[in-house]
């Protein structure tokens, strides 16, 4: 195996093993709808027990589906609905959060706007989801990948296809984020358990005062 082939294989392995990531704040996290119990760590996102889930931001790069605008719009809406519905079910059933959908399209350009929206919605935090759907590879893409020693493949496997961000209402700032990288070839219902495995469970309702 040549040096370049080994390097390509190593990069491919790295891409395959680093498909999920998350980042949590080290700063205190504060709910606004109740007083958090002292036993929870000050920076636990689970203190934000009541969450609003914004409409999914969809970045769709598959141009073939744009030929029929009505069908394309319907497919986009179906993907948005499935993404948010399955996320809300996971947050409620597996993580114990009280969740409500944001009905209107969200436009929160800064922390102050998010804090105002959270107060209006009566929640401790806001969840924003972005999803990317890219054009499938063609035969030409496969041949080009061989010539370029798996460079395009490694790039595709490291590109973000799903990002979830949680903002606290108290300040409007970002307190937790998770990303999935690679092709969007899994059912979204299979992704949440892997992407949100490190998200703290919510403070139970019986402990909220």
Secondary structure, DSSP 8 states (H G I E B T S, - for coil): --HHHHHHHHHHHHHHH--EEEEE-SS----SSS---TTS-TT-GGG--EEEE---EEEE--GGGGSSHHHHHHHHHHHHHHHHHHHHHHHHHTT--EEEE--S-----SHHHHHHHHHHHT-SEEEEEEEEE-----HHHHHHHHHTTTHHHHHHHHSEEEEEEEEETTT--EEEEEEEES---S-HHHHHHHHTTTS-----GGG--
